[in-house]
Amino acid sequence: MKKIVIYALVIASISIAIMMYLNKSYPFEYDTSQVQEAMSRNIPMIDIRRLEEWKKYGTIKGSHKLTFFDKKGKYNINKWMFDFTKIVTDKNQEFILVCAHANRTKVVIDFLEKSGYTNAHDLKGGINYGWIDKGLTTVMH
């Protein structure tokens, strides 16, 4: 299982790099206004950044903090999925992932889509270029 996840993440990373090179958009990206609208409907938002990033830039109010990658790019998929499924309880449930620049979220969304999740989104530009640079506030930790 772990090798399959590693291969999926490598393939996802390559796919993202190719799409970025070709300057294509991602259908699962939500811009700032779409995220705000989703928040008004209580759609779960999951911040996958690390503790030091939450402390430095804060988090979007109401988001769940659930780190995916550590500083070395490693992860514990079983633990993360265990915690994730407490927040997202149905594979068709809408949710939003947030990271710093929307790079890590694309890798995680690719994995989740391959695992059967059908309604995953991320904040276009991440918290730095899709929220903070728009003048919106964060909750400091």
ZIFEN-V921762 format. One record per residue. RES is the residue in one small letter. PSI is psi as a letter, one per 20 degrees, with the letter a starting at -180 (* if undefined). BURIAL is b if it has 16 or more other ideal C-beta (glycine too) atoms within 10 Angstrom, else e. D_LAST is the distance of its C-alpha to the last C-alpha in whole Angstrom. Layout:
<<RES | PSI | BURIAL | D_LAST> <RES | PSI | BURIAL | D_LAST>>
//
This chain:
<<m | g | e | 35> <k | h | e | 32> <k | h | e | 35> <i | g | e | 35> <v | g | b | 31> <i | g | e | 31> <y | g | e | 34> <a | g | b | 33> <l | h | b | 30> <v | g | e | 32> <i | g | e | 34> <a | g | b | 31> <s | g | e | 30> <i | g | e | 34> <s | g | e | 34> <i | g | b | 31> <a | g | e | 32> <i | g | e | 36> <m | h | e | 34> <m | g | e | 32> <y | g | e | 35> <l | i | e | 37> <n | l | e | 35> <k | q | e | 35> <s | r | e | 32> <y | p | b | 31> <p | i | e | 32> <f | i | b | 28> <e | p | b | 26> <y | p | b | 25> <d | r | e | 25> <t | g | b | 22> <s | h | e | 24> <q | h | e | 25> <v | g | b | 21> <q | g | e | 21> <e | g | e | 24> <a | h | b | 23> <m | h | b | 20> <s | h | e | 23> <r | j | e | 25> <n | k | e | 22> <i | p | b | 22> <p | p | b | 19> <m | p | b | 17> <i | o | b | 16> <d | o | b | 13> <i | j | b | 15> <r | r | b | 13> <r | r | b | 12> <l | g | e | 9> <e | h | e | 9> <e | h | b | 10> <w | g | b | 7> <k | h | e | 5> <k | g | e | 8> <y | i | b | 9> <g | a | b | 6> <t | r | b | 8> <i | p | b | 11> <k | p | e | 11> <g | i | e | 13> <s | q | b | 13> <h | p | b | 13> <k | o | e | 11> <l | n | b | 14> <t | p | b | 15> <f | f | b | 18> <f | p | b | 19> <d | a | e | 18> <k | h | e | 19> <k | j | e | 22> <g | j | e | 23> <k | r | e | 24> <y | r | b | 23> <n | n | e | 24> <i | h | b | 25> <n | g | e | 26> <k | g | e | 23> <w | g | b | 21> <m | h | e | 24> <f | g | e | 24> <d | g | e | 20> <f | g | b | 21> <t | i | e | 24> <k | h | e | 23> <i | g | e | 21> <v | o | b | 24> <t | i | e | 27> <d | p | e | 30> <k | i | e | 30> <n | i | e | 31> <q | p | e | 28> <e | p | b | 26> <f | r | b | 23> <i | p | b | 21> <l | q | b | 19> <v | p | b | 16> <c | a | b | 16> <a | g | b | 16> <h | j | e | 19> <a | k | b | 21> <n | g | e | 23> <r | h | b | 21> <t | h | b | 21> <k | h | b | 25> <v | g | b | 26> <v | g | b | 24> <i | g | b | 26> <d | g | b | 29> <f | g | b | 29> <l | h | b | 28> <e | h | b | 31> <k | i | e | 33> <s | j | e | 32> <g | j | e | 33> <y | p | b | 30> <t | i | e | 32> <n | l | b | 29> <a | q | b | 26> <h | r | b | 24> <d | r | b | 22> <l | o | b | 20> <k | p | b | 23> <g | i | b | 22> <g | a | b | 18> <i | h | b | 15> <n | g | e | 16> <y | i | e | 20> <g | i | b | 20> <w | f | b | 17> <i | g | b | 15> <d | i | e | 19> <k | j | e | 20> <g | j | e | 19> <l | q | e | 16> <t | q | e | 13> <t | r | b | 10> <v | p | e | 7> <m | q | e | 4> <h | * | e | 0>>
//
